[in-house]
Amino acid sequence: MTPLGTTPAADPLRVAEAPPPAPGSAGIGSTVGSNPDSPAGLPPGIPPAARPKRPHRRLRQVVWALVSAVVVAAFWSVDISWDSLGHAPARLVHYIGLMFGPPAWGQLPAAVSATMLSVAMAWFGTMLGIVISFPLSLLATRGLTPVWVRWPIRGFFAVLRAVPEVVIAVLMLSVTGLTAYTGALAIALGSIGTLGKWGYESFEAVDRGAIEAANAAGASRAQVMRWGVWPNAQPDVLAFWLYRFEISVRASAILGLIGAGGIGKMLMDNIQFRVWDVVGMLMITVVAITMIIDQLSGMVRIRIITGRWDLPFAARLRRRRTARATASAPDGTARAAASDPAGTANSEDRRKAEE
Amino acid sequence: MSQAQQAADIAFDHVGVTYPNGFVGLDDITLRIGGGEMVAVVGLSGAGKSTLVRTINGLVPISSGQITVGDVGLKGLRGKGLRTVRSEIGMIFQSFNLAKRTTVINNVLMGRLYHTPAWRALLAAWKRDDVELAMQALERVEIVHKAYAKASELSGGQQQRVAIARSLAQRPRVILADEPTASLDPPTSHVVMRDLQRINADLGITVVVNLHFLDLARRYGQRLLGLREGRLVFDGPGADADEGVFESIYGRSLTAEDMLPGHQQAAV
């Protein structure tokens, strides 16, 4: 470790980099101005500043050691059977052949209607979750309610988030039976946990300015919530609702596996009876429909947050509209008109009226 | 716009503000602002300008003394009583404080919340008279054509004028402005200050504005209050505020920095 006062020229590393000037003669003979080849890298006459020591990141080392230990322990405890790993690729190819060579497209209508039941389950469950979680998340927001109201509700959300929907559904089976309704209720309970947390977090993250302004105008607590908080939180919250629906669609397929109806149930039945070509068709259907819903919902979410549709071809459509507006309005109003096609129509009407 | 209410006097009687962290915001301030006056408050950052303005509508509670607005004492005022006082005092902020993701007209109508029943506020079912009042307020600051635009689509100067319209919609007796031009460029600053000046002259509303820049304060404040470390060190017409006065407020002689954005922070 180099003591702080030592000149860089005395550092053996530095000398090794640039051997020609003798140690200690740093830059004396060099021309004025910084010379990157000189051992000190400094113009003559300027003493080098004290350099900071490289800090020890002790905590980081401890964390890495712990993570490595956990990984090793995990390998031990799952008891990997290395022999069967060798056969896995061949078996995989065999089953893929059974499933997709070719899939049983004859059952597609049944699969689509089962998927729609799953989607309906997800939609109903998410809506119910929104209705219940929204007032609760208001009550869980810091600055709106006292701690003794806030913390129990937050704890309730945390417990619901910790329990997977499948477990909730299994617990509810004894009460409501093996139906799609049970699945929807399980999804509702599961979504209350996440929606509630997202809700109060976005209410708390809102810009304080509008809240201050509403207070300064003499608004009541509920009015501050409605006009100081909600307008600014609204797009985020709506987007979260949609995102939660996307998650629910995936969860509803899994709920079917325990018999709660829909595509998951159909999948499970066919796996049990080893009807592999139907299983292959079902998997394609689930993936396709889930992806379509994800894409559509994602587009709506982007529209809500940015205020603009992010569709394929949208850019080209806008360009064409701008070009048309420019052609019809050469008097400099083109830019305003381009963003507002209705306005273009109005100004054209006005011009006609003037004639 | 008809002004139903009389401009209110504001009286500070030995007012002190000590923040929870022990910082003294205001130290024994006694002064009187007459109804219809236009007062500019100047001082370094941390001198208590913002605190002084915010005590008048109770956004900062006072620790000692008494503030009287009209005939209501603010000390210890809470709940409905405090909301009633606030409803008569409009406020304009440095960063505009609009609900940016809703329309301009909704923002202006926030000035009517005190007079709006809860269910109407919840459903945005504003009273017709209130909408008319809000439109008139927007006309006064010449921005009524943006009534249904989203507030976030407006420029800084336009947003500040919406904020002025919001305070006007309250039919206020007093308007407070907390560094209303600090986020604006110089020409826009003058537009906003002229709007405030016109409101003061035409409607007779008492205006208390704290300002970063001395040239603006001297030009628009009929009366200047100088604060230094929480104490009132100058109170008089802007014209009387000469070099020596500025030195007593700022603790140093006047420089070009006091006329430009980004002048130096006071050591707290």
Boltz contact constraints between the chains, C-beta under 6 A:
constraints:
  - contact:
      token1: [A, 209]
      token2: [B, 95]
      max_distance: 6.0
  - contact:
      token1: [A, 209]
      token2: [B, 97]
      max_distance: 6.0
  - contact:
      token1: [A, 210]
      token2: [B, 97]
      max_distance: 6.0
  - contact:
      token1: [A, 210]
      token2: [B, 99]
      max_distance: 6.0
  - contact:
      token1: [A, 212]
      token2: [B, 97]
      max_distance: 6.0
  - contact:
      token1: [A, 213]
      token2: [B, 97]
      max_distance: 6.0
  - contact:
      token1: [A, 214]
      token2: [B, 110]
      max_distance: 6.0
  - contact:
      token1: [A, 216]
      token2: [B, 57]
      max_distance: 6.0
  - contact:
      token1: [A, 216]
      token2: [B, 86]
      max_distance: 6.0
  - contact:
      token1: [A, 216]
      token2: [B, 91]
      max_distance: 6.0
  - contact:
      token1: [A, 217]
      token2: [B, 110]
      max_distance: 6.0
  - contact:
      token1: [A, 217]
      token2: [B, 111]
      max_distance: 6.0
  - contact:
      token1: [A, 217]
      token2: [B, 113]
      max_distance: 6.0
  - contact:
      token1: [A, 217]
      token2: [B, 170]
      max_distance: 6.0
  - contact:
      token1: [A, 218]
      token2: [B, 83]
      max_distance: 6.0
  - contact:
      token1: [A, 218]
      token2: [B, 86]
      max_distance: 6.0
  - contact:
      token1: [A, 218]
      token2: [B, 87]
      max_distance: 6.0
  - contact:
      token1: [A, 218]
      token2: [B, 114]
      max_distance: 6.0
  - contact:
      token1: [A, 219]
      token2: [B, 113]
      max_distance: 6.0
  - contact:
      token1: [A, 222]
      token2: [B, 118]
      max_distance: 6.0
  - contact:
      token1: [A, 223]
      token2: [B, 113]
      max_distance: 6.0
  - contact:
      token1: [A, 223]
      token2: [B, 121]
      max_distance: 6.0
  - contact:
      token1: [A, 226]
      token2: [B, 121]
      max_distance: 6.0
  - contact:
      token1: [A, 226]
      token2: [B, 122]
      max_distance: 6.0
  - contact:
      token1: [A, 227]
      token2: [B, 110]
      max_distance: 6.0
  - contact:
      token1: [A, 231]
      token2: [B, 99]
      max_distance: 6.0
  - contact:
      token1: [A, 231]
      token2: [B, 101]
      max_distance: 6.0
  - contact:
      token1: [A, 231]
      token2: [B, 102]
      max_distance: 6.0
  - contact:
      token1: [A, 232]
      token2: [B, 99]
      max_distance: 6.0
  - contact:
      token1: [A, 232]
      token2: [B, 101]
      max_distance: 6.0
